Amino acid sequence: MSESLLLSVIVPVWREAASIQSFLRSLQPVREGGHEVIVVDGGSDDGTAELAAPWCEQVLTGGKGRALQMNAGADAARGNVLLFLHADTALPDTAIDHLQHFFSSQQQWGRFDVRLSGQRAVFRVVAWFMNRRSRLTGIATGDQAMFVRTSVFRALQGFAPIPLMEDVELSKRLCSLSRPYCISDPVTTDSRRWEQEGAWRTILLMWRLRWRYWRGESSESLAAAYRADVRHADS
């Protein structure tokens, strides 16, 4: 008898008290199907971990930074597939069916298409370009709910412990094993960040950072540039 999918959803969080319970409620059908949800808190001081505890199998605390948090969750996971999900992103109702098909395939990892929650036409354009670029390059980002076979993730020693571009860096290594399994039913990502910082401004920022990354600039330098840009937008 072939092995069945056992999914571990790993959610890195920091200061998500306002929305963590409603987000985790949306994942209860996943848990009811026999899969697990692991929340990894990066040291929140607003009660995020305590609020999350009734709604998941484990709440872990560790160093702040998505790469470190996601690696900690993967270390504790019992599933044979890991799915890394941001706390502002919702899975489609069909996610488990699609992931079961992935598990039966020969591919080692994958991601979902993404849709932004805002109603403005620019958000549909942004999502189209994100999905198209990902299909052409094989590179996925965290907004696309990356998933990978647990054995493969552990063999590659997980995400590199870097402050930015950890998803792009892992994608490059995973592409040496297989092209990504692309699920067209999209995850829905909250567009608040794009609305607050400006859609086109955010697009240009991410393109600039990705270009600098491909040219060999360190992720630490890019993270500093990203933080500086966000502070400028907020001022």
Backbone bond lengths (Angstrom), bond angles and torsions (degrees), N, CA, C in turn:
res aa  C-N    CA-C-N  psi(-1)  N-CA   C-N-CA  omega(-1)  CA-C   N-CA-C  phi
1 M - - - 1.467 - - 1.521 109.25 -
2 S 1.327 116.27 132.83 1.457 120.26 -179.09 1.519 110.60 -71.37
3 E 1.322 115.62 151.51 1.460 122.18 -179.89 1.520 109.76 -70.37
4 S 1.328 116.52 142.95 1.459 121.66 178.67 1.518 110.43 -95.02
5 L 1.308 114.58 155.53 1.454 120.70 175.85 1.522 110.76 -61.73
6 L 1.325 115.61 131.41 1.461 122.36 169.06 1.526 105.90 -129.09
7 L 1.312 115.51 107.45 1.458 121.55 -170.39 1.522 111.60 -95.01
8 S 1.316 115.65 136.92 1.467 122.44 169.51 1.523 107.98 -114.58
9 V 1.330 115.99 112.94 1.466 121.19 177.26 1.529 107.37 -91.64
10 I 1.305 116.79 121.61 1.462 122.26 -175.68 1.526 108.49 -112.59
11 V 1.331 114.86 122.91 1.466 121.08 -172.49 1.530 109.30 -120.48
12 P 1.332 119.06 106.07 1.462 120.39 173.90 1.532 109.67 -79.61
13 V 1.324 116.91 132.84 1.468 119.95 -177.07 1.523 110.42 -135.45
14 W 1.312 114.20 156.97 1.468 122.34 171.73 1.524 107.69 -158.23
15 R 1.322 115.51 118.76 1.467 122.85 179.10 1.528 112.00 53.71
16 E 1.322 115.96 57.73 1.465 122.47 -179.18 1.524 111.90 -113.65
17 A 1.347 117.52 25.55 1.465 120.68 -173.90 1.521 112.67 -57.49
18 A 1.308 118.15 -35.94 1.467 120.95 -174.89 1.516 112.85 -66.74
19 S 1.324 117.16 -27.78 1.466 119.01 -172.20 1.517 115.00 -127.96
20 I 1.335 118.32 -3.94 1.464 119.46 -170.61 1.527 112.64 -63.49
21 Q 1.326 118.46 -37.90 1.459 118.58 -177.36 1.525 112.04 -70.87
22 S 1.317 117.82 -41.25 1.467 118.93 177.81 1.524 110.29 -65.87
23 F 1.316 117.71 -37.60 1.458 120.65 176.35 1.522 110.98 -62.10
24 L 1.323 117.36 -47.71 1.459 119.95 -177.41 1.524 112.23 -70.33
25 R 1.323 116.85 -28.82 1.473 118.43 174.81 1.525 110.82 -59.66
26 S 1.317 116.60 -34.62 1.467 119.76 -179.62 1.526 111.61 -68.11
27 L 1.334 117.69 -17.22 1.460 121.42 -179.68 1.528 112.98 -96.41
28 Q 1.329 117.48 1.42 1.465 118.56 -178.27 1.529 113.02 -62.73
29 P 1.338 120.59 -35.23 1.471 118.33 175.13 1.533 112.96 -60.43
30 V 1.321 117.30 -30.85 1.465 120.50 176.10 1.519 109.81 -64.91
31 R 1.311 117.56 -45.46 1.457 121.43 178.64 1.529 111.08 -65.18
32 E 1.323 116.14 -40.18 1.467 119.61 -179.73 1.522 111.78 -64.57
33 G 1.327 116.91 -22.27 1.458 121.27 176.28 1.521 113.63 -83.23
34 G 1.334 117.20 4.75 1.459 121.23 177.15 1.506 114.91 95.50
35 H 1.317 117.30 6.45 1.455 121.67 179.12 1.529 109.57 -96.75
36 E 1.311 117.12 175.59 1.459 119.84 -175.99 1.519 112.17 -124.94
37 V 1.338 114.01 153.84 1.462 122.44 175.71 1.525 107.40 -122.88
38 I 1.321 116.11 126.72 1.465 122.41 -179.99 1.526 107.99 -120.10
39 V 1.313 116.52 122.02 1.464 122.39 177.27 1.522 107.98 -101.30
40 V 1.321 116.11 131.94 1.466 121.12 179.17 1.522 108.14 -120.71
41 D 1.310 115.70 109.95 1.462 122.21 -175.96 1.524 110.55 -91.25
42 G 1.320 115.51 135.75 1.458 120.65 -178.28 1.513 114.53 -92.12
43 G 1.348 117.37 28.02 1.454 120.73 177.85 1.509 113.80 94.89
44 S 1.325 116.83 35.12 1.467 120.90 179.76 1.522 111.04 -61.02
45 D 1.333 115.47 147.05 1.464 120.88 177.92 1.530 111.23 -112.05
46 D 1.346 117.07 18.70 1.465 120.62 -176.81 1.524 113.49 -116.66
47 G 1.338 116.82 12.67 1.459 119.88 178.23 1.520 114.80 85.75
48 T 1.326 117.80 12.51 1.470 120.56 -178.59 1.520 111.73 -55.29
49 A 1.325 117.15 -46.84 1.469 120.51 -176.19 1.521 111.43 -61.70
50 E 1.326 116.72 -43.83 1.466 120.71 -178.84 1.529 111.29 -65.69
51 L 1.308 116.91 -39.02 1.461 120.77 179.21 1.523 111.57 -68.43
52 A 1.327 117.23 -31.70 1.459 121.36 -177.10 1.524 112.43 -77.65
53 A 1.328 117.18 -28.40 1.466 121.15 -168.44 1.527 115.21 -52.52
54 P 1.345 121.03 -42.74 1.472 119.17 -178.51 1.518 114.36 -70.37
55 W 1.322 117.75 -10.10 1.460 121.28 -169.25 1.520 113.47 -112.04
56 C 1.322 117.25 12.34 1.467 119.60 -178.67 1.524 109.10 -152.27
57 E 1.336 115.39 169.86 1.464 119.69 -179.99 1.527 112.18 -75.53
58 Q 1.323 116.53 -36.97 1.461 120.62 -177.98 1.520 109.96 -144.65
59 V 1.330 115.55 143.92 1.458 121.19 164.99 1.525 106.81 -119.03
60 L 1.310 115.46 119.70 1.453 121.06 178.12 1.522 108.83 -107.92
61 T 1.303 116.79 153.76 1.466 120.97 173.51 1.516 108.08 -123.23
62 G 1.300 115.31 142.18 1.455 118.95 -178.03 1.500 110.85 -161.34
63 G 1.315 115.78 -165.12 1.447 121.01 -179.50 1.514 111.39 -65.41
64 K 1.322 116.47 146.06 1.457 121.07 178.53 1.522 109.97 -72.05
65 G 1.315 115.18 138.44 1.465 121.27 -178.22 1.509 108.81 131.42
66 R 1.320 116.85 125.55 1.467 119.70 -173.05 1.518 112.85 -57.96
67 A 1.326 118.48 -41.88 1.461 120.13 -178.33 1.528 110.52 -59.01
68 L 1.322 117.08 -48.45 1.457 120.84 -179.97 1.526 111.18 -63.63
69 Q 1.317 116.50 -42.10 1.462 120.55 -178.71 1.528 111.16 -66.02
70 M 1.316 117.08 -44.38 1.462 119.77 -178.72 1.524 111.31 -67.69
71 N 1.317 117.69 -36.28 1.458 120.09 175.62 1.530 111.26 -63.91
72 A 1.331 116.62 -40.47 1.459 119.92 178.25 1.523 110.95 -62.95
73 G 1.324 116.79 -41.96 1.453 119.66 177.29 1.510 112.17 -63.63
74 A 1.326 117.29 -41.24 1.463 121.27 179.19 1.521 111.62 -64.08
75 D 1.330 116.92 -36.86 1.469 120.13 178.20 1.522 111.56 -62.01
76 A 1.337 116.58 -33.22 1.463 120.73 -176.67 1.524 113.44 -90.67
77 A 1.328 117.28 -7.55 1.463 121.19 -171.95 1.528 111.43 -73.50
78 R 1.336 115.75 147.58 1.462 121.34 175.20 1.521 112.23 -109.09
79 G 1.331 117.52 -2.69 1.455 120.67 -177.82 1.519 112.63 -78.61
80 N 1.338 115.27 164.79 1.466 119.77 175.98 1.525 112.19 -96.09
81 V 1.319 116.84 -4.76 1.462 122.61 170.78 1.522 108.22 -133.68
82 L 1.323 116.02 134.23 1.461 122.83 177.14 1.519 108.66 -104.38
83 L 1.323 116.59 134.82 1.462 121.60 174.54 1.513 107.72 -125.21
84 F 1.328 116.25 124.36 1.459 122.13 -176.49 1.521 108.43 -101.03
85 L 1.335 115.66 116.76 1.462 121.27 -170.05 1.521 110.59 -125.70
86 H 1.327 116.23 125.67 1.457 120.45 174.69 1.534 110.13 -72.40
87 A 1.325 115.94 152.43 1.458 120.51 -175.65 1.522 113.32 -77.15
88 D 1.322 117.63 0.70 1.463 120.32 174.24 1.530 111.22 -112.93
89 T 1.333 116.06 20.38 1.464 121.37 -174.91 1.516 110.48 -126.91
90 A 1.324 117.07 134.30 1.465 122.81 -177.96 1.522 110.31 -109.96
91 L 1.333 116.01 133.95 1.458 120.92 175.80 1.523 110.59 -76.18
92 P 1.324 117.92 150.75 1.463 119.05 172.50 1.524 110.51 -72.50
93 D 1.322 116.98 158.58 1.468 121.03 179.44 1.522 112.10 -61.08
94 T 1.316 117.18 -23.74 1.462 122.29 -177.10 1.524 113.10 -88.70
95 A 1.321 118.26 6.58 1.467 121.19 -170.38 1.519 112.72 -57.22
96 I 1.318 118.62 -47.66 1.458 120.47 -175.19 1.528 110.95 -64.58
97 D 1.320 117.63 -41.42 1.467 119.92 177.45 1.525 110.87 -59.54
98 H 1.317 116.59 -45.47 1.461 119.78 178.98 1.533 111.45 -63.54
99 L 1.313 116.68 -40.56 1.459 120.21 -178.78 1.523 111.39 -68.91
100 Q 1.334 117.03 -31.69 1.462 119.61 174.43 1.525 110.74 -64.77
101 H 1.340 116.92 -40.17 1.456 119.84 175.97 1.529 110.91 -64.64
102 F 1.327 116.73 -40.64 1.468 119.56 174.72 1.520 110.66 -58.06
103 F 1.325 116.51 -45.44 1.461 120.63 -176.11 1.528 111.05 -62.16
104 S 1.320 116.97 -29.66 1.467 121.32 179.55 1.522 112.54 -85.30
105 S 1.329 117.01 -4.57 1.458 121.55 -178.37 1.529 110.45 -88.66
106 Q 1.333 115.16 -179.83 1.460 121.13 177.14 1.523 112.55 -92.58
107 Q 1.323 117.35 -4.24 1.454 119.96 -176.73 1.524 111.07 -81.46
108 Q 1.329 114.99 154.21 1.463 120.87 -170.49 1.528 113.81 -99.88
109 W 1.306 115.96 -16.74 1.460 118.91 -175.33 1.525 108.57 -162.08
110 G 1.339 115.97 174.70 1.450 118.07 179.15 1.517 112.27 -175.69
111 R 1.329 113.66 -170.44 1.459 120.45 179.33 1.523 108.45 -160.53
112 F 1.323 115.59 165.33 1.456 123.34 176.47 1.532 109.55 -94.37
113 D 1.315 116.69 154.23 1.453 119.28 160.36 1.524 107.89 -62.82
114 V 1.326 116.31 161.60 1.460 120.63 -178.59 1.523 110.00 -124.26
115 R 1.316 115.41 148.38 1.462 122.91 172.96 1.520 106.41 -130.95
116 L 1.329 116.90 137.70 1.459 121.13 176.12 1.524 109.38 -90.12
117 S 1.319 116.82 143.41 1.461 121.21 -171.07 1.526 113.67 -72.08
118 G 1.322 118.28 -24.27 1.461 120.66 -177.19 1.521 112.81 -64.92
119 Q 1.329 115.81 154.91 1.457 121.59 -176.45 1.530 113.92 -91.49
120 R 1.320 118.34 -9.57 1.457 120.48 -178.78 1.528 111.09 -66.80
121 A 1.317 115.94 145.64 1.466 120.85 -177.93 1.526 111.85 -59.36
122 V 1.336 116.98 -31.91 1.455 119.83 -178.25 1.523 111.41 -60.59
123 F 1.335 117.42 -30.95 1.465 119.10 -179.30 1.522 111.52 -70.63
124 R 1.325 117.14 -33.06 1.461 119.50 175.64 1.527 110.57 -67.76
125 V 1.325 115.55 -37.27 1.467 120.27 178.02 1.526 110.36 -65.54
126 V 1.324 116.15 -45.55 1.461 120.90 179.48 1.524 110.29 -58.97
127 A 1.317 117.14 -47.38 1.464 120.75 -178.74 1.529 110.76 -62.32
128 W 1.337 116.76 -41.27 1.462 119.79 -179.92 1.524 110.49 -59.82
129 F 1.336 116.27 -45.38 1.458 119.40 -179.68 1.530 111.51 -66.77
130 M 1.327 118.04 -38.67 1.462 120.66 178.07 1.524 110.47 -60.50
131 N 1.325 115.88 -46.63 1.456 119.97 -177.10 1.528 111.67 -69.09
132 R 1.335 115.27 -40.79 1.461 119.34 179.80 1.517 111.31 -65.08
133 R 1.329 115.76 -46.19 1.468 119.39 178.79 1.523 110.71 -58.26
134 S 1.332 116.59 -42.82 1.454 120.46 -178.19 1.525 111.54 -63.82
135 R 1.327 116.80 -40.97 1.471 119.54 179.16 1.526 111.37 -66.06
136 L 1.315 117.12 -36.04 1.460 120.31 -178.80 1.525 112.49 -74.30
137 T 1.330 116.55 -40.79 1.464 120.52 -173.56 1.524 113.67 -94.36
138 G 1.341 117.02 -21.84 1.456 119.94 -173.09 1.505 113.70 79.16
139 I 1.325 117.36 5.21 1.469 121.75 -179.43 1.521 109.40 -95.83
140 A 1.326 116.25 132.53 1.468 122.02 178.82 1.522 109.64 -114.51
141 T 1.325 115.15 158.15 1.468 120.76 175.40 1.522 109.46 -119.82
142 G 1.311 115.95 165.72 1.454 120.75 -177.47 1.512 113.77 -59.44
143 D 1.327 117.73 -30.42 1.461 120.86 178.69 1.522 111.87 -63.36
144 Q 1.320 118.21 -17.35 1.459 122.16 -176.67 1.525 113.26 -95.13
145 A 1.329 117.26 12.52 1.474 121.76 175.55 1.529 110.76 54.29
146 M 1.307 116.49 66.06 1.465 121.71 179.91 1.524 110.86 -61.39
147 F 1.323 116.74 144.28 1.465 121.53 174.52 1.516 109.06 -136.64
148 V 1.333 116.23 152.96 1.457 121.22 -173.85 1.523 108.64 -156.70
149 R 1.316 116.05 148.34 1.460 119.83 174.81 1.530 108.43 -63.68
150 T 1.310 116.08 135.47 1.463 120.75 -175.02 1.516 111.62 -58.69
151 S 1.314 117.49 -43.00 1.467 120.93 -178.64 1.521 110.99 -61.18
152 V 1.329 116.88 -37.14 1.466 121.11 179.51 1.526 110.26 -69.95
153 F 1.326 116.37 -45.82 1.462 120.85 -179.82 1.529 110.39 -58.13
154 R 1.319 116.50 -43.91 1.465 119.39 -178.32 1.524 111.48 -71.47
155 A 1.328 116.84 -35.15 1.465 119.28 177.78 1.526 111.16 -64.29
156 L 1.334 116.53 -33.28 1.467 121.46 178.22 1.526 112.59 -85.30
157 Q 1.336 116.99 -0.46 1.469 123.48 -179.95 1.522 112.21 63.25
158 G 1.330 115.28 30.05 1.455 121.25 168.34 1.516 115.14 69.38
159 F 1.338 113.33 -158.86 1.459 120.08 179.07 1.527 110.46 -70.92
160 A 1.305 116.19 141.63 1.458 119.67 171.92 1.527 108.72 -64.97
161 P 1.335 118.74 139.03 1.471 121.38 -177.67 1.524 111.65 -77.32
162 I 1.331 115.20 69.06 1.459 121.48 -178.38 1.521 109.18 -121.78
163 P 1.337 118.93 154.97 1.466 120.77 -171.90 1.517 114.97 -82.09
164 L 1.316 119.07 -9.31 1.464 122.06 -178.56 1.525 107.98 -158.18
165 M 1.322 116.56 151.19 1.468 123.09 178.47 1.527 112.72 70.56
166 E 1.318 118.66 17.78 1.465 119.62 178.58 1.525 111.59 -63.46
167 D 1.337 116.72 -31.27 1.461 120.31 179.15 1.529 111.08 -71.16
168 V 1.323 117.26 -41.74 1.464 121.84 178.61 1.526 110.11 -65.63
169 E 1.323 116.55 -42.09 1.458 121.00 -179.10 1.525 111.05 -63.06
170 L 1.339 117.03 -43.65 1.465 119.93 178.55 1.527 110.68 -67.33
171 S 1.328 117.38 -39.44 1.464 120.46 178.10 1.525 111.22 -55.98
172 K 1.311 116.70 -42.58 1.461 120.20 -179.04 1.522 110.65 -61.23
173 R 1.324 117.30 -41.11 1.464 119.54 179.00 1.531 111.39 -70.88
174 L 1.314 116.41 -38.62 1.461 119.63 179.52 1.526 111.79 -66.73
175 C 1.325 116.98 -33.09 1.461 120.46 179.57 1.525 112.02 -63.33
176 S 1.320 117.35 -20.63 1.469 119.52 176.62 1.524 111.02 -73.06
177 L 1.337 116.95 -14.88 1.464 121.76 179.07 1.517 112.50 -99.53
178 S 1.326 116.77 -40.76 1.468 120.76 177.41 1.512 109.09 -166.73
179 R 1.316 116.11 158.79 1.455 120.32 167.89 1.525 108.55 -66.33
180 P 1.330 117.99 154.62 1.464 118.96 179.24 1.522 112.27 -70.48
181 Y 1.307 115.69 147.52 1.463 123.13 171.62 1.521 105.87 -83.22
182 C 1.322 117.50 112.81 1.464 121.81 -172.64 1.526 110.27 -99.97
183 I 1.315 116.96 121.15 1.461 123.29 178.91 1.521 108.34 -99.06
184 S 1.311 115.66 120.68 1.470 119.75 -173.62 1.521 113.23 -80.45
185 D 1.331 118.64 -24.01 1.470 119.47 173.02 1.524 107.14 -66.65
186 P 1.333 118.52 116.64 1.459 118.68 -166.63 1.527 114.10 -83.23
187 V 1.327 113.88 151.11 1.456 119.76 160.38 1.527 106.94 -76.75
188 T 1.330 116.39 154.97 1.467 121.16 179.30 1.519 109.14 -112.87
189 T 1.318 115.35 118.27 1.456 121.58 -178.04 1.525 110.17 -104.96
190 D 1.315 116.20 135.47 1.459 121.71 -179.97 1.530 110.12 -60.06
191 S 1.298 116.50 131.59 1.471 120.87 -176.59 1.529 112.76 -91.83
192 R 1.329 118.40 8.99 1.473 119.93 -175.98 1.525 112.47 -56.05
193 R 1.343 116.50 -44.19 1.469 119.19 -178.41 1.526 110.45 -60.51
194 W 1.324 116.05 -41.51 1.455 120.19 179.53 1.525 110.59 -66.30
195 E 1.332 117.20 -38.24 1.455 121.51 -179.26 1.525 110.94 -69.99
196 Q 1.335 116.34 -41.84 1.459 120.60 -177.47 1.526 111.87 -69.34
197 E 1.328 116.64 -40.34 1.462 120.22 -174.30 1.525 112.56 -96.43
198 G 1.354 116.12 -6.41 1.460 120.21 -178.49 1.514 110.63 93.36
199 A 1.321 116.34 123.43 1.464 120.05 -173.42 1.527 111.76 -60.81
200 W 1.344 116.68 -53.62 1.457 118.71 -176.60 1.526 111.31 -68.81
201 R 1.314 116.08 -34.79 1.467 119.68 177.92 1.535 110.17 -62.61
202 T 1.334 116.84 -42.04 1.457 120.79 179.24 1.519 111.38 -66.30
203 I 1.336 116.30 -40.68 1.468 120.33 178.08 1.527 110.40 -59.50
204 L 1.334 115.88 -48.67 1.463 119.72 -178.21 1.521 111.42 -63.66
205 L 1.330 116.86 -38.88 1.460 120.44 177.88 1.519 110.63 -60.26
206 M 1.355 116.94 -49.18 1.461 120.07 -176.98 1.525 111.11 -66.39
207 W 1.328 118.12 -36.14 1.466 119.92 176.47 1.525 110.72 -64.53
208 R 1.338 115.57 -42.36 1.469 118.40 179.45 1.530 110.73 -62.59
209 L 1.326 116.27 -44.80 1.459 119.48 -178.60 1.523 111.07 -65.13
210 R 1.334 116.57 -41.18 1.465 119.12 -179.53 1.530 110.80 -66.43
211 W 1.323 116.93 -39.04 1.456 120.55 177.35 1.523 110.62 -62.50
212 R 1.326 117.13 -43.34 1.461 120.20 178.79 1.528 111.17 -65.26
213 Y 1.329 116.33 -35.05 1.466 120.54 177.76 1.527 110.27 -64.38
214 W 1.353 115.90 -46.95 1.458 119.00 -179.57 1.531 111.74 -63.56
215 R 1.311 117.63 -25.15 1.464 121.09 178.65 1.521 111.86 -83.80
216 G 1.337 117.10 -0.71 1.454 120.11 172.52 1.514 116.09 103.12
217 E 1.324 117.97 6.12 1.460 119.60 178.77 1.517 110.01 -70.21
218 S 1.314 117.41 145.94 1.462 121.18 -175.25 1.524 111.06 -69.46
219 S 1.329 115.75 150.43 1.462 119.92 178.70 1.522 111.47 -66.39
220 E 1.343 117.55 -28.10 1.461 120.71 177.03 1.524 110.82 -64.20
221 S 1.326 116.53 -42.45 1.462 121.14 177.80 1.528 110.63 -65.40
222 L 1.329 116.70 -40.68 1.461 120.31 179.89 1.526 110.87 -67.57
223 A 1.325 117.01 -38.56 1.466 120.19 178.46 1.523 110.47 -63.17
224 A 1.331 117.55 -40.14 1.463 120.91 177.78 1.527 110.41 -64.07
225 A 1.335 116.89 -39.97 1.460 120.50 178.63 1.524 110.79 -66.11
226 Y 1.327 116.70 -38.95 1.461 120.69 179.19 1.530 110.67 -64.63
227 R 1.339 116.55 -46.20 1.469 119.77 179.66 1.522 111.12 -62.20
228 A 1.322 117.01 -40.87 1.460 120.46 179.20 1.518 111.35 -63.18
229 D 1.328 117.37 -39.89 1.452 121.69 -179.81 1.516 110.93 -66.70
230 V 1.342 117.09 -41.76 1.463 121.19 179.25 1.527 110.77 -64.15
231 R 1.350 116.15 -42.43 1.478 119.54 178.37 1.522 109.83 -62.16
232 H 1.325 116.83 -39.60 1.470 120.20 179.06 1.530 111.08 -63.92
233 A 1.332 116.43 -39.60 1.466 120.76 179.23 1.523 111.53 -66.26
234 D 1.319 115.80 -32.80 1.477 120.13 -177.39 1.517 112.60 -81.52
235 S 1.330 117.10 -17.05 1.475 119.85 -174.59 1.511 111.59 -83.29
